[in-house]
């Protein structure tokens, strides 16, 4: 059984436990591919460099909504992102989106950044990785306001099934992380039930959101099987069926030819 971690931050690995060790431990647990997601310009470039070093790592370039800043240098940041995305080989654009939970960045600045990412994804024919926290209505309105919606994924879904439904209807994938297994995550589990099998992904979002059996520890890709197990219990589908489907879905979405 092979698994695809569709969203992890390998660049957060520490010097005494580098990304290479994360990958080795994950391989022992059957995790064979990794989408390394950038949250700013520096981490995006690091993701690209990791993909050159490790063939099983695929890079994404983006600026997280909470990393857009106060807007004073927004134009320069987004221009630099476009330049970076037009160089090298990328598998996705993002992490981008809207976050009304922390609001470290104004909604207006977030929207400008989100729209820029969406248009860049369309221009480069790449899927977009969408962060949406306490901002489903605003995120949906922005997507619906575009003349064209790129392919992509609602990453680490944490809202309600009712909020998720219109994103699925737009053709977007939905990905679930370790918080699916938390005792109080009933709405996330209900959301996982409604996703068509061909739009379903799993992720770790490492080093965040370690699954319940590993809760309290820094998350890592090796813990992905715990999320798969939680998903299997929620959807009453077999581990093997979900492993094959989520891996194939990720490969298709991110344009990756998977080994057998």
TORKOL-4160 file (C-alpha; in steps of 0.2 Angstrom, whole numbers, padded with zeros to 4 digits, m for minus):
260
<pt num="1" X="0000" Y="0000" Z="0000"/>
<pt num="2" X="0007" Y="0017" Z="m0005"/>
<pt num="3" X="0001" Y="0034" Z="0001"/>
<pt num="4" X="0003" Y="0052" Z="m0006"/>
<pt num="5" X="0005" Y="0065" Z="0007"/>
<pt num="6" X="m0004" Y="0079" Z="m0003"/>
<pt num="7" X="0002" Y="0093" Z="0009"/>
<pt num="8" X="0017" Y="0094" Z="0020"/>
<pt num="9" X="0029" Y="0107" Z="0025"/>
<pt num="10" X="0046" Y="0098" Z="0024"/>
<pt num="11" X="0055" Y="0115" Z="0025"/>
<pt num="12" X="0050" Y="0116" Z="0044"/>
<pt num="13" X="0061" Y="0101" Z="0048"/>
<pt num="14" X="0075" Y="0105" Z="0061"/>
<pt num="15" X="0093" Y="0104" Z="0058"/>
<pt num="16" X="0094" Y="0089" Z="0070"/>
<pt num="17" X="0080" Y="0080" Z="0062"/>
<pt num="18" X="0081" Y="0085" Z="0043"/>
<pt num="19" X="0069" Y="0082" Z="0029"/>
<pt num="20" X="0079" Y="0067" Z="0023"/>
<pt num="21" X="0075" Y="0059" Z="0040"/>
<pt num="22" X="0057" Y="0063" Z="0038"/>
<pt num="23" X="0056" Y="0055" Z="0021"/>
<pt num="24" X="0065" Y="0039" Z="0027"/>
<pt num="25" X="0053" Y="0037" Z="0041"/>
<pt num="26" X="0038" Y="0040" Z="0030"/>
<pt num="27" X="0045" Y="0027" Z="0017"/>
<pt num="28" X="0044" Y="0014" Z="0030"/>
<pt num="29" X="0026" Y="0018" Z="0033"/>
<pt num="30" X="0022" Y="0017" Z="0014"/>
<pt num="31" X="0021" Y="0035" Z="0011"/>
<pt num="32" X="0029" Y="0036" Z="m0007"/>
<pt num="33" X="0026" Y="0054" Z="m0013"/>
<pt num="34" X="0025" Y="0071" Z="m0005"/>
<pt num="35" X="0019" Y="0088" Z="m0010"/>
<pt num="36" X="0030" Y="0101" Z="m0001"/>
<pt num="37" X="0020" Y="0117" Z="0001"/>
<pt num="38" X="0028" Y="0134" Z="0002"/>
<pt num="39" X="0021" Y="0148" Z="0013"/>
<pt num="40" X="0032" Y="0162" Z="0008"/>
<pt num="41" X="0045" Y="0165" Z="m0005"/>
<pt num="42" X="0059" Y="0158" Z="0004"/>
<pt num="43" X="0050" Y="0141" Z="0009"/>
<pt num="44" X="0044" Y="0140" Z="m0009"/>
<pt num="45" X="0062" Y="0140" Z="m0016"/>
<pt num="46" X="0067" Y="0128" Z="m0002"/>
<pt num="47" X="0053" Y="0116" Z="m0008"/>
<pt num="48" X="0059" Y="0118" Z="m0026"/>
<pt num="49" X="0077" Y="0113" Z="m0020"/>
<pt num="50" X="0071" Y="0098" Z="m0010"/>
<pt num="51" X="0062" Y="0092" Z="m0026"/>
<pt num="52" X="0078" Y="0093" Z="m0035"/>
<pt num="53" X="0087" Y="0083" Z="m0021"/>
<pt num="54" X="0073" Y="0070" Z="m0018"/>
<pt num="55" X="0063" Y="0063" Z="m0033"/>
<pt num="56" X="0048" Y="0059" Z="m0022"/>
<pt num="57" X="0046" Y="0077" Z="m0017"/>
<pt num="58" X="0035" Y="0089" Z="m0028"/>
<pt num="59" X="0035" Y="0108" Z="m0025"/>
<pt num="60" X="0022" Y="0121" Z="m0023"/>
<pt num="61" X="0025" Y="0140" Z="m0024"/>
<pt num="62" X="0014" Y="0152" Z="m0014"/>
<pt num="63" X="0012" Y="0164" Z="0000"/>
<pt num="64" X="0000" Y="0160" Z="0014"/>
<pt num="65" X="m0013" Y="0173" Z="0018"/>
<pt num="66" X="m0006" Y="0175" Z="0035"/>
<pt num="67" X="0011" Y="0179" Z="0027"/>
<pt num="68" X="0006" Y="0193" Z="0016"/>
<pt num="69" X="0010" Y="0206" Z="0029"/>
<pt num="70" X="0002" Y="0223" Z="0031"/>
<pt num="71" X="0001" Y="0226" Z="0012"/>
<pt num="72" X="0014" Y="0239" Z="0011"/>
<pt num="73" X="0025" Y="0228" Z="0000"/>
<pt num="74" X="0012" Y="0217" Z="m0007"/>
<pt num="75" X="0014" Y="0221" Z="m0025"/>
<pt num="76" X="0033" Y="0217" Z="m0024"/>
<pt num="77" X="0029" Y="0200" Z="m0015"/>
<pt num="78" X="0017" Y="0195" Z="m0028"/>
<pt num="79" X="0028" Y="0200" Z="m0042"/>
<pt num="80" X="0042" Y="0190" Z="m0035"/>
<pt num="81" X="0031" Y="0175" Z="m0033"/>
<pt num="82" X="0026" Y="0176" Z="m0051"/>
<pt num="83" X="0044" Y="0177" Z="m0056"/>
<pt num="84" X="0048" Y="0162" Z="m0046"/>
<pt num="85" X="0033" Y="0152" Z="m0052"/>
<pt num="86" X="0038" Y="0155" Z="m0070"/>
<pt num="87" X="0055" Y="0147" Z="m0066"/>
<pt num="88" X="0058" Y="0129" Z="m0062"/>
<pt num="89" X="0046" Y="0114" Z="m0062"/>
<pt num="90" X="0031" Y="0116" Z="m0050"/>
<pt num="91" X="0017" Y="0105" Z="m0046"/>
<pt num="92" X="0005" Y="0117" Z="m0039"/>
<pt num="93" X="0002" Y="0136" Z="m0034"/>
<pt num="94" X="m0001" Y="0139" Z="m0015"/>
<pt num="95" X="m0003" Y="0139" Z="m0001"/>
<pt num="96" X="m0015" Y="0153" Z="m0003"/>
<pt num="97" X="m0033" Y="0157" Z="0002"/>
<pt num="98" X="m0042" Y="0166" Z="0016"/>
<pt num="99" X="m0040" Y="0165" Z="0035"/>
<pt num="100" X="m0052" Y="0175" Z="0046"/>
<pt num="101" X="m0047" Y="0165" Z="0062"/>
<pt num="102" X="m0030" Y="0174" Z="0065"/>
<pt num="103" X="m0032" Y="0189" Z="0054"/>
<pt num="104" X="m0014" Y="0193" Z="0054"/>
<pt num="105" X="m0017" Y="0201" Z="0037"/>
<pt num="106" X="m0032" Y="0212" Z="0032"/>
<pt num="107" X="m0046" Y="0203" Z="0022"/>
<pt num="108" X="m0043" Y="0216" Z="0008"/>
<pt num="109" X="m0024" Y="0211" Z="0007"/>
<pt num="110" X="m0029" Y="0192" Z="0008"/>
<pt num="111" X="m0041" Y="0194" Z="m0006"/>
<pt num="112" X="m0028" Y="0203" Z="m0017"/>
<pt num="113" X="m0016" Y="0189" Z="m0014"/>
<pt num="114" X="m0028" Y="0175" Z="m0016"/>
<pt num="115" X="m0034" Y="0182" Z="m0033"/>
<pt num="116" X="m0016" Y="0184" Z="m0039"/>
<pt num="117" X="m0012" Y="0166" Z="m0035"/>
<pt num="118" X="m0028" Y="0160" Z="m0043"/>
<pt num="119" X="m0024" Y="0169" Z="m0059"/>
<pt num="120" X="m0006" Y="0163" Z="m0059"/>
<pt num="121" X="m0012" Y="0145" Z="m0057"/>
<pt num="122" X="m0023" Y="0148" Z="m0072"/>
<pt num="123" X="m0009" Y="0156" Z="m0082"/>
<pt num="124" X="0003" Y="0141" Z="m0078"/>
<pt num="125" X="m0010" Y="0128" Z="m0079"/>
<pt num="126" X="m0007" Y="0122" Z="m0062"/>
<pt num="127" X="m0018" Y="0117" Z="m0048"/>
<pt num="128" X="m0020" Y="0129" Z="m0033"/>
<pt num="129" X="m0019" Y="0124" Z="m0014"/>
<pt num="130" X="m0032" Y="0133" Z="m0005"/>
<pt num="131" X="m0032" Y="0137" Z="0014"/>
<pt num="132" X="m0049" Y="0142" Z="0021"/>
<pt num="133" X="m0051" Y="0145" Z="0039"/>
<pt num="134" X="m0067" Y="0153" Z="0046"/>
<pt num="135" X="m0069" Y="0161" Z="0028"/>
<pt num="136" X="m0079" Y="0149" Z="0018"/>
<pt num="137" X="m0091" Y="0162" Z="0012"/>
<pt num="138" X="m0078" Y="0174" Z="0007"/>
<pt num="139" X="m0067" Y="0161" Z="m0002"/>
<pt num="140" X="m0082" Y="0155" Z="m0012"/>
<pt num="141" X="m0087" Y="0172" Z="m0017"/>
<pt num="142" X="m0069" Y="0176" Z="m0024"/>
<pt num="143" X="m0069" Y="0159" Z="m0033"/>
<pt num="144" X="m0086" Y="0162" Z="m0041"/>
<pt num="145" X="m0081" Y="0180" Z="m0046"/>
<pt num="146" X="m0067" Y="0173" Z="m0058"/>
<pt num="147" X="m0071" Y="0170" Z="m0076"/>
<pt num="148" X="m0062" Y="0153" Z="m0074"/>
<pt num="149" X="m0059" Y="0143" Z="m0059"/>
<pt num="150" X="m0042" Y="0133" Z="m0058"/>
<pt num="151" X="m0041" Y="0115" Z="m0053"/>
<pt num="152" X="m0036" Y="0113" Z="m0035"/>
<pt num="153" X="m0039" Y="0107" Z="m0017"/>
<pt num="154" X="m0047" Y="0114" Z="m0001"/>
<pt num="155" X="m0033" Y="0109" Z="0010"/>
<pt num="156" X="m0035" Y="0102" Z="0028"/>
<pt num="157" X="m0054" Y="0105" Z="0027"/>
<pt num="158" X="m0060" Y="0111" Z="0044"/>
<pt num="159" X="m0078" Y="0117" Z="0040"/>
<pt num="160" X="m0095" Y="0110" Z="0039"/>
<pt num="161" X="m0102" Y="0098" Z="0026"/>
<pt num="162" X="m0114" Y="0112" Z="0020"/>
<pt num="163" X="m0099" Y="0124" Z="0018"/>
<pt num="164" X="m0089" Y="0111" Z="0008"/>
<pt num="165" X="m0103" Y="0106" Z="m0004"/>
<pt num="166" X="m0102" Y="0121" Z="m0016"/>
<pt num="167" X="m0083" Y="0119" Z="m0017"/>
<pt num="168" X="m0085" Y="0101" Z="m0022"/>
<pt num="169" X="m0098" Y="0107" Z="m0035"/>
<pt num="170" X="m0085" Y="0118" Z="m0042"/>
<pt num="171" X="m0074" Y="0103" Z="m0046"/>
<pt num="172" X="m0062" Y="0106" Z="m0032"/>
<pt num="173" X="m0054" Y="0092" Z="m0022"/>
<pt num="174" X="m0055" Y="0091" Z="m0003"/>
<pt num="175" X="m0041" Y="0085" Z="0008"/>
<pt num="176" X="m0041" Y="0079" Z="0026"/>
<pt num="177" X="m0027" Y="0079" Z="0039"/>
<pt num="178" X="m0024" Y="0073" Z="0057"/>
<pt num="179" X="m0038" Y="0083" Z="0065"/>
<pt num="180" X="m0050" Y="0072" Z="0056"/>
<pt num="181" X="m0046" Y="0060" Z="0071"/>
<pt num="182" X="m0049" Y="0072" Z="0085"/>
<pt num="183" X="m0063" Y="0068" Z="0097"/>
<pt num="184" X="m0072" Y="0084" Z="0094"/>
<pt num="185" X="m0070" Y="0085" Z="0075"/>
<pt num="186" X="m0088" Y="0078" Z="0071"/>
<pt num="187" X="m0091" Y="0091" Z="0057"/>
<pt num="188" X="m0075" Y="0087" Z="0049"/>
<pt num="189" X="m0079" Y="0069" Z="0049"/>
<pt num="190" X="m0097" Y="0073" Z="0042"/>
<pt num="191" X="m0088" Y="0083" Z="0028"/>
<pt num="192" X="m0077" Y="0068" Z="0024"/>
<pt num="193" X="m0092" Y="0057" Z="0021"/>
<pt num="194" X="m0099" Y="0068" Z="0007"/>
<pt num="195" X="m0083" Y="0070" Z="m0004"/>
<pt num="196" X="m0084" Y="0060" Z="m0020"/>
<pt num="197" X="m0071" Y="0047" Z="m0020"/>
<pt num="198" X="m0062" Y="0054" Z="m0035"/>
<pt num="199" X="m0061" Y="0071" Z="m0026"/>
<pt num="200" X="m0053" Y="0065" Z="m0010"/>
<pt num="201" X="m0036" Y="0068" Z="m0004"/>
<pt num="202" X="m0026" Y="0065" Z="0012"/>
<pt num="203" X="m0012" Y="0075" Z="0020"/>
<pt num="204" X="m0002" Y="0078" Z="0036"/>
<pt num="205" X="0000" Y="0097" Z="0035"/>
<pt num="206" X="0016" Y="0092" Z="0044"/>
<pt num="207" X="0023" Y="0098" Z="0056"/>
<pt num="208" X="0005" Y="0103" Z="0062"/>
<pt num="209" X="m0010" Y="0093" Z="0067"/>
<pt num="210" X="m0003" Y="0077" Z="0072"/>
<pt num="211" X="m0017" Y="0063" Z="0072"/>
<pt num="212" X="m0025" Y="0058" Z="0088"/>
<pt num="213" X="m0013" Y="0043" Z="0091"/>
<pt num="214" X="0002" Y="0055" Z="0090"/>
<pt num="215" X="m0006" Y="0071" Z="0097"/>
<pt num="216" X="0006" Y="0082" Z="0106"/>
<pt num="217" X="0020" Y="0077" Z="0095"/>
<pt num="218" X="0026" Y="0087" Z="0080"/>
<pt num="219" X="0017" Y="0080" Z="0065"/>
<pt num="220" X="0027" Y="0071" Z="0051"/>
<pt num="221" X="0023" Y="0062" Z="0035"/>
<pt num="222" X="0026" Y="0045" Z="0043"/>
<pt num="223" X="0010" Y="0048" Z="0053"/>
<pt num="224" X="m0001" Y="0049" Z="0037"/>
<pt num="225" X="m0007" Y="0031" Z="0039"/>
<pt num="226" X="m0017" Y="0036" Z="0055"/>
<pt num="227" X="m0027" Y="0049" Z="0045"/>
<pt num="228" X="m0030" Y="0036" Z="0032"/>
<pt num="229" X="m0037" Y="0024" Z="0046"/>
<pt num="230" X="m0048" Y="0038" Z="0053"/>
<pt num="231" X="m0055" Y="0041" Z="0035"/>
<pt num="232" X="m0058" Y="0023" Z="0033"/>
<pt num="233" X="m0068" Y="0022" Z="0049"/>
<pt num="234" X="m0078" Y="0037" Z="0044"/>
<pt num="235" X="m0082" Y="0032" Z="0026"/>
<pt num="236" X="m0083" Y="0013" Z="0029"/>
<pt num="237" X="m0072" Y="0010" Z="0014"/>
<pt num="238" X="m0056" Y="m0001" Z="0015"/>
<pt num="239" X="m0039" Y="0006" Z="0019"/>
<pt num="240" X="m0033" Y="m0001" Z="0002"/>
<pt num="241" X="m0047" Y="0007" Z="m0008"/>
<pt num="242" X="m0044" Y="0024" Z="0000"/>
<pt num="243" X="m0025" Y="0022" Z="m0002"/>
<pt num="244" X="m0027" Y="0019" Z="m0020"/>
<pt num="245" X="m0040" Y="0032" Z="m0024"/>
<pt num="246" X="m0032" Y="0046" Z="m0014"/>
<pt num="247" X="m0014" Y="0043" Z="m0021"/>
<pt num="248" X="m0021" Y="0042" Z="m0039"/>
<pt num="249" X="m0031" Y="0058" Z="m0036"/>
<pt num="250" X="m0016" Y="0067" Z="m0030"/>
<pt num="251" X="m0006" Y="0061" Z="m0045"/>
<pt num="252" X="m0019" Y="0066" Z="m0057"/>
<pt num="253" X="m0022" Y="0083" Z="m0049"/>
<pt num="254" X="m0004" Y="0088" Z="m0048"/>
<pt num="255" X="0001" Y="0081" Z="m0065"/>
<pt num="256" X="0013" Y="0067" Z="m0058"/>
<pt num="257" X="0016" Y="0050" Z="m0066"/>
<pt num="258" X="0015" Y="0038" Z="m0051"/>
<pt num="259" X="0026" Y="0023" Z="m0050"/>
<pt num="260" X="0017" Y="0006" Z="m0047"/>
